[in-house]
Amino acid sequence: MHPNSIVPSRRDLLCQTGFGVGAMGLASLLSQDSVAAPSKPGENLPLSLSPRAGHHAPRATAMISLFMHGGPSHVDLLDPKPNLSKFSGTDYQGDVHFSFVNRASKKLFGTPWKFSKHGRSGTEISELLPYTARVADDICVIRSMQTGHNGHEVSIRYFHGGIAGVTGRPTLGSWMVYGLGSESRDLPAYLVLSDPGGHPVDGTHNWSSGFMPSLYQGTVLRPKEPRIPFLDRPTGVSVAVQRRNLGLLAELNKRHATEYSAEPDLNSRIASYELAARMQLSASDALDVSRETAEVHRLYGLDNDATREYGTRCLIARRLVERGVRFVQMFLGGQPWDNHTTIKDGLPAICRRTDQPAAALITDLKRLGMLDTTLVHWGGEIGRLPVCEGALDANAGRDHNGQGFSIWMAGGGIKGGMTYGNTDDVGHRAVDNVVNPNDFQATVLHLMGINHERLEFHANGRVSRLIDGKKARVVQEILC
């Protein structure tokens, strides 16, 4: 809240009282169909996407993750390092693990771009992110992320599945919808907005439900229209006739499921088919951005060739959570932040494509009063090294760095206008208030009303959790 303000904003009010009246109202629900309801040992939550109460009062009811595959260069974007620029061209004295030894160099590479302070908070942000700079007071920049691994896939799986390098595990979105279900009956709880350039690195592992039923995996929307094929009703079939047909189909499915009640995959398949049928009546509206005003189109950059595609997906993400979708994740094709060479060209290009739409999402959610309850995440799986890859010339790039990097979070109980944690004086390693992907996951689930230690799934004779066999902390310092 601004120091001169008398009337608290909605966000400030929620920050101060979110665990008061709301918590009392929630208590009566916890004994019903919820994560906190008593269950028999070895029993999973009901196979359903019906909304469930969590373990405690949530600060956020939905999440949008803008995942930046490839490793955005934190020292060029969100983590200013004067000493890196001061000693650029000299040899780094610390130990460095290189992914590409044949192009390795220990020459420090100062950022070619300027950092400036922005907002009342004075958060320093690079000139490559001018739109993100405008929402500096709404975001929390975490400058001390660390995976401990330099590879893409190993770190991606750590972020999404909870264990570095391990496939076949449910992702964060799957755990979230397993625990909480969805507020929307007519749209999938977990939606993936894919890129026209193809799937991201590690493909479908990014949104897999692993050993959970397929009901909880991410549903991928096509990157271009029609984003969902065969969505229109057959020619000559009225809404009333279609509803009667769907009702009959639901009754037949119910009988079939009763006859084969021991087949969870069958129940998941039936639920998916029924959801697909209901989507014919509702998804077209959610995906139709033409219903938005010209002002909103300009905000997201739909009037600009560079930002139109990513901006459209950011706008669709907002429209989806507005309609009760629990978790939306956006990906880029391949790994465009993987700037091993010519970073002076490649980094500005991907920033031009994504900066305005990402910032517009924050502005738009805030304008609609949705930022209080929608958690937004921006970041990749790793960062980049402070030394150059190859010669320190126009073709210089940066190698992988999982030892220290930056992400940002906003909304849904996150303190805006702050930075948290630090890397060392050249941006190589996280040294202060280190946050790993498990800490990030524990914090996200906490904001959604889930205790990460209590959300369990029983499969293959063992009890599994998102954060398995490790200790993780909720990063309380960044919560309002």
N, C-alpha and C positions, 0 to 999 in steps of 0.2 A: 504494500500500500504506500502511496506517495506520502512523504512526511507532512505535507500541508493538507492532505485530504482528511475530511471529517467522516464521511460515509464510506465504510469499507466496500471494496469491490466484491463481486460474487466469489472470486477466487480466494481473496483474503479471508472472507467469511468461512469458506470451506476449510481453508488451512487452519483456522482457529477453532472451528466447532465441528469438524468432520467426524469426530469420534464421540459426539454428544448425542443429540436427538436421533441422528441416523443409526447410531449403534443400538439404542434402545428399541427402535423399530425393527432392526434386523434380528434381535435376539429371539423373537417369536418364530422366526423362520428357520432357525438353525436346527430345530428338532424335526424338520420336515425333509423334503427331498433335497439334501444339501451335502456339501463336502464334509461338513461337521457332524452329520447325522451318524448315530451309532451303526456299526456294521459288523458282521461276523468276520472272524479272522479269515483272510484269504479272499474276501468278497470285494469285487470292484464296484464302482459307482454304476448306477443303471445305464444301460446302453441307450443313451438318449441325448438329444441336443436341447431338451427343455431347460430353461434357465434354472440354475441352482445357486443358493447362497454359499458364500465362502466361509472361511474360518473366522473372519473378523470383518468389520465394516470396510468396504473398499474405498479407495480414493479415486480410482479409475474404473470405468466400466467397459472400455474398449482400448485397443492399442493399434497404432499404425507404425510399422517398422520400415524405414527407408534404408534398405541394406545396400551398402556401397562396396561391391565385390572388387577386390584387387588391392586394397590398402591405401586409402587417401593419405597424402603426405602431410602429416600433422605440423611439421616444422615450416611448411609453406602455407598453411591454412589457418590453424587454430592454436598453435603453440609457439609464440614468438621467442626466439633465442638470440639476443644481441651478441653473445659470445661466439655463436656459430658464424654469424656474419663477420665479426671482428677478426676471427682467426681463419676465415675461409682461404683455402689454398694451402694451409699448413697441415702437417700430418697429425692425425688423431692419435693420442697416446694410449687410449683404452683398447680392450679386446673387442673384436668385432667378429660375429659369425656371418659369413657371406653365403648366400644361396647360389650365386654364380661366380665361382672363384676365378674363372678365366677373365672376368671383367672387373675383378675386385680392385679397389683403391682405398687408401686410408686418408686421402685428401678431404678435409672438411669442405662442405659445399654450402655456403651461405645462401639463404633464400634470395631469389631475384626480385621478390615482391615485397611491398611495404605493408606493415601492420599499423593499424590505428585503433584508438580507443573509441568505443561506441556505447550509446545509451547512458542512462544515469549510472549504470553499473561500471562503466568504463572498461568493459570486456574488450580485449585486444583481438581483432580479427583481421585477416589478410584482405588486401584489395581484390583478391580473386573471388571473394564472397560478399559482394556489396549488398545483396538482398538479405542474406543471413545477418549481416551487420545491423540491419534495420530492426530485427527482432531480438537483438542482443539481450534485452531485459526480460525476455520470455523464455530463454533457454539456459540450461546449465551445461557448461562445457566441462567434461571430465577429461583431464589431461594426463591421467595416470593409468590408463588401461594397459593391461599386460596379459598376453597368453603364454609367454615363455616358449613359444614355437614360432619359427619364421615362415613355415609353409602355409600356403593358402588353405588346402583342404583340411589339414589337421586343425587349423584355427577356426575355420568355418564350422566344422563339426563340434568343436568346443562351444562356440557361441550358440549353435542351434540345438544340439543334442545333449549338451552337458558334460561330455567326456571327449577330450582331445583325440581326434583321429579315428574314432569308432563310428562305424555306420550301423544301420539297422535299429537305431533308437528313435523314439518319438521326438519331434522338435518342440521348441518352446510353445509354438502355436497349438500343437496337438495337446500338450499338457494343459494349456489354458482352457481350451474348449471342453476337454474331458472333465476338468474340475468345475467349470462354470456354465457350460452349455452356451446358448445363444439367446439374445433378446429378440431375434427375428425368427419367425416360423417359416418364412418364405424365401430366405436366402441362406446360403451356407454360412456356418459360424466362422470359418477360416478360409479366407480368400487370398489367392496369390495373383498379383497383377504382373504378368510376364512382359518381356521386352521384345519388340519387333526383330531385334538382332539375334534372338535365340535365348536359350536357357543360360543362366549364370553358371560359373564354374561349380562343379559338384552336382549339377543337375537336380534331379528329383529328391536327392538326399536333403536338400534345403527345406523341404516341406513334407517330409515323410511322417507317417504316423507309426513307423517302426513296428513293434510288437503289439501295438494297440489295434483295435478294429479300424478298418478303413474309414469308418464314419468320422474319425477325428483327423484325417489327413487334410492338407490344404487342397482346395479346389482351384484349379488354374483357369483363369480367364484368358481367352485368346488375346494377343496383343493388338489386333485390329478388328474392326467391325466385319461381321458380327462376332462380338466377343463370346457369345454363347450361341452355338449353332442350333437350328431347329427350335428356336424359342417361340416363334409365332404359331398360333393355332392353325390346324389344317383348314384349308379353304372350305367354306360352307358350314363350319362347325361353330355354333354360337357359344358364348360364355356359359349359358345355362346348361347346354348339352355337355360341354366339357366338364363342368363341375359334377354333373351326375355320373359321367364316365369315371372321373377320378374317385368319386365316392364308392362306386362299385369295385374299382380296382383296389382301393384301400381295404374293403371288406374281404375280398379274396386273399389279399396279402396277409391280413390278420389271421385268417383261417389256416393259411399255409404255414405261417410262423408258429402258430400254436401246435400244429402237427409236428414241426421240426424245431421244437423249442431249444434243443441242445446245440443248435448251430448258430453261433454268434455272427459268423460271416454272412449267413443268410439274412439275419436281422439287419445287419449293416447295409447289405445290398438293397433290401426292401426300403429301408429308411432313405437311402440315397435316391432310389427311383422315385419315391413319393415326393421328396424334396425337389427333384428335377421337374416333376409335373407341376408343383405349386409355383416354381420359378417362372413358368410360362405366363403366370398371371401377374407377376410382380417385378421380375428382374429388368424388363425393358425400361421401366420408369427409373430404376436406380442407376442404370448405365447411360441414360440419355442426358448428356451434359448440355444439349441444346436448350434445355429448360432453364438453364442458368442465365443471368443477365450478362450484357456485354461488359459491364464493369468487372464481374467475376471472371469472365474470360480473359480480360486484360490482366487482372491480378495474377493469374496462373501462367500467363505468357502464351495463351492459345492464339494470339495474334502475331506470334513470332515463330519463324521456321525452326529456330534453334531450340526453343522451349516447348513447342506445341505438343509433341508426343508425351514427354514426361509430365508436362503440366496437366494434360488430359487425364493421365492416370492418377496424379495427386488429387485432382478434383473428384474423380470417381471414388477414390479412397474415402474422401470426406463424405460423399453421398452414401457410401455403404455403411459407415459407422453411424451416420445419421439415422439409418434404417435398422439399426440393431445388430449389425455384424460385429462379432467379438474381436476378431484379429485380422488385420489386413497387412500383407507384406508385399513390398514392391522391390523388384530386382532389375538389374541392368544386364544386358547380354554379355556373356564372357566375364571379363574383369577389367573394365576400362580405366580403373584407377591404378593399374599395375604399370607405373611409369618407369620402366627400366632404362629407356633411352628417350632423348628429346623431351624431357619433362617440361621445358619452356614452351613447347607447343601443345603437348598432350594434356597437361594439367589445366590450363585455361580452357581448353575445349570442353572437357567434361564438366568443369565448373559452370560454364555458360549454359550447358544443357540442363543442369539440375538445381542450381542455386536459387533462381527465382521461384520455380514451382515449390521447392521445399519450404522456403520462407513464406510463400503464399498460403500454404497449408496451415501454418501456425497463425497467420493473420486472420484467415477465414474462420478457423475453428474458434478463435477468440471473439471475432465479430458475432458469431452465432451463439456464443455462450457455451460452447462445447469443449473448450480447451481445459476447463476445470476437471472434466471427467474422461478426457481422451489423452492417453499417454502416447507421445510421439518420440521415436528414436531415429537418429541419423548416425551412421557410422559403418565402417568396414571391419574386417576380421583381423587386420594388422595395420601397421603404419609403414614408414619408410626410414631408411638409415640417414644419419646426418652427413655421411661421407658420400662422395659421388661414385657412380658406377660408370666405368670407362674413364676417358680423359675428361678433365674439367674444362669443357668447351661447349659449343652450341649443342652438341649431341648428348651431353651429360644427362644421366638419369639417377635414380636412387633404387637400391636393392631393398629386399624385404626387411621388416623390423617388427617382431612380435614382442620386443622387450619394453616398449613404451610407445603409446600413441593416444590419439584423442577421438572421442565421440561427443555427441550432444544429445540431451534429452529435454523434453518440455511437456508441460501440462500434467494432468492426472496426479497431482500431489508433489510434483517436482518444483523445487525453488528456482524461479527464474532469475536471471541477472547475476549469475555467480559462476565462478570456475572452481574446480575441485581437483586437488592433487597436482603433482608436478613431475616432470622428467628432469634429468640432470641438466647441466648448463649448456649442453649442445643438443638435447632432445633424444638421446639414445635410449636410456633406461628410465622406467618409472621408479622414482625414489621416495615419493611422499604420498601417503594415502593410496597405496596401490589397489586397483580394482581389477579383478579377473572376471572372465565371463560367468563363472558361477555366482560371484557377488552380484553381477548385473542381473542374472536370472532371478536370484533370490529377491532382489529389490523390486523387479518388475512384478513378480508373483505377489509380493507383499502389498504393493499398490493396488493390485487387482483383488485383494482380500484373501489371498491364499498363503498359508504357512508352507514353505517349500519342504519342510521336514515331515509334514503330515500328509501330503498328497502322494498317494501310492497307487501303483498298478501291479496286480498279481498276474504273472505270466510265466510259463515254462518252469514252474516250481520255485520261483523266487519272487521276492518283493523288490520292485524297482521304483526309483524316484528320478526326477529330472537331474538333480544333483546327487549322484550315487557315490557313496564311499568317501566323500570329501566334506570338509567344513566350508560353509559359505556364510557371509554376513550380509545383512540388509544394510545398505549404505545410508544410515540415518541422517548423516550430515547434509545430504542433498534433498531431503524431504521437508516440505513445509508443514 
